[in-house]
Amino acid sequence: MRPNSEDAVATTRTERPPSLWRNRAFNLLWGSQCLSDLGSAMANLAMPLLVLQLTGSPTQAGLVGTTSLLVGLVCRLPAGVLADRLDRRRLMIVCDGFRIVAYAVLWGAVLAGEAGVTMVLVVVVGGAAANALFSTVEHAAVRNLVPSTELATAVARNEARSYGTSLAGPPLGGLLFGLGRSLPFLGNALSYLLSLVAVLLIRQPMQQPREQSAQSGGAAGVEGLRFVLGNPFLRALLLIAAPLNMAFTGMMFAIVVSLQRAGASSFVVGLASTIFGLGGFLGAFAAPALQRWMRLPTLILVLCWVSAGLIAVSSLFSTGVLAAVPLAAAVFLGPTANSALFGYQAAITPDHLQGRVVSVILLVAMSATALAPGLAGLLLAHFSSGTVMLVFALILAVSAVTATFGSGIRTMSTEP
């Protein structure tokens, strides 16, 4: 008889669990999503380029990214409800099936010269909704695929996947778009096909057995929000994550704009983005070791205060590519904190609430991130680049103060 997910979560401390690299279910999901994320990164670069070629309008090209972001935000909470109510494997299969068809149709239309802005927007809207649902389901399912002792390591590997694909995807997407503007969309469709095959091969349950809920969708969503706000740790996490993400995103935007103002080449601007991403990529590999050295509350404090200081240092190099180096050093700590925090969250949250709790956390973090470019642009219109970067250092200091004096962090147990 195969052990159920409760047995996986309650792995005894006297018996060392098998290495995560030998976990067939997790590796199938992780490996397939490496390819899926790579395909998404290629398509995300190609979409605005395609619209720009079709219309010649930078405004309409920018509309693609804005639409994708807004749809993802709107769908995040409903995605959490669906992840907790319906079969998670089937939801993943439906998402992948839809994305395969959508991007295959777009590929064919671009290849035939029949693609228009309306079709692109339909694919963007549908793809963003499917991405929000799939990612929420994946977050919720991980707790059932790995032992509790491996949750933080699993999240760290997902962080490495995210940073790695964000580094490799755009250059590859640009290369394929140059060879043939339909190729990135074909590559994305194929990546979702491989994801679908991998999900079908996973035999381990992705959720615990549960009774059919009589709650309405709105009431179910409120239950997840109530759980988050009622837990001191999760409540503190929201207060810390929102300004933290806003500061990092705003800083990266400010660096890019500052370099462009200073007349830097596109290569230098791209180099700054690469340095930023490389910091997170390397940090994801170092995360397991760093977690062994620092208790979770200490890790949160170090991340917040050190990052605030490093961002302040970046302001001294506001018009040069060196501004990205201290920022990359700050991002280096990010995957360690994310893996520890989300691993802890997964362990303390009941399985039937995993999707909703994850969706609330991601919604708050992403909402603050969405405001960052606008805030940075507004500040840069009136102040120098160095001053704007110091503003984001102060915003990050808000997270540091919350982590230092917030009771949710200070009284948090290091064991779920």
Phi, psi and omega in degrees: 000132179285134179295145179279178185292332176298320179295323180295319181289327185262034178304131185290150181285342181278342180249117183290124180291155178297155180302146179299332179291346177257005180275101187301314184297312181295319182293325175298313181293314183295314182296318180293325180283338170301312180292320180297315179295324177297316178297319179296318179296322177295314182293323180297328176283321186286329184303303180296328177296321179295314180297322179297320178290324182287324188245336186072011184250114175298328180297314179292327177295319178293332180299331180299309181294320179297317180298316180299317181295314182295318179297318178299320179293315182296324184275350189298311182292314175302326178298322178296320178296315180296321180296332180268340185262322187255170179293121187293323179297317180294323178298318178298318180296317179297315179300312181295318179301316179296316183292326176300311182296315184299312184282334174292319177296317179296318177303312180297320181293319179294319180298323181273357181075024183251000182287140176230174182298321180300315179297318180300315180295322178298316179294320180297314181296311180295319180294320179295320178296315179294322178296318180297318180291314183297314183295324177294316178298318180299314177303315183291329186279335187303323181302332181267353182258342181228154175294158182300328180290345182251004184299312182297321178295321178297317179294323178297320177295323176294324177296317178298320178300314182297311181292321181297315180289330177290335176281317186273329188297308182301313178299320179293320178297319178296320179297313180295321179297324178292326179285328180182121191293350177272343189297320178300327181284326173295316178299321179294317178299318179294324179295323178289329176295317177294323176299316179299315179299317181296317179298321179295332182276348180281118182264338184291138179300142180259004178202160176276153177301139180215155178280154178294127182274141176265001181291148170287165180301319180295317179294323178295320178295320179296325179298319177294319178296320180296321179296316181296311183289337180275350180259119184304321180293310182295324178296317177295324179300318179298316182293332180275317187292323185299303178292331179298309180294321178299317182297314181295314181294317179297321179296315181297319178296316181297321179296315180299312181296319180297319178295319178296319178299325182280001178082020179292150179288163178297330177296316181294320178298316178295325179297322178298317178295322179294317178300316179301310181294325181295325177300315178291322180297313178292323179297327179295324178286330180277349187304312181302320180291318180295325179294329178287334183274332186233136172294155184303312178300320178295320180300318180296315180298315181298314180303310185294309184289318180295319180295320178300317179294318181293322178294322176298321176297322179302327182297338179288341180242037193299336182253013180230164182294340179297342178298335181283342184290308176299325178296320177296323177296323178291318180295334179306326181278344185301310180300326178297314179294316181299316182294320179292316183293312181287330173295318177295316179300316181297325182286326185266352182263129176303147185301323184288354177245000186305310183299316182290321179294315178299318182294323178295314181297313181293324180297314180297315182295317182288326180297316179295322179297321182296333180280341189299311180300320179297317179296317180297316179298319179297316180292321181293338178287344185236342185228166178290162181299318180298320179295318180298319179295324176295326177299317180289330174296322177292322177298319179292328178297334175300317176298319181297317179295318178299317180294326183285317187252351180289131182294332180298329178273315184296326183261008184286132175285148177275357176246135178297000000 
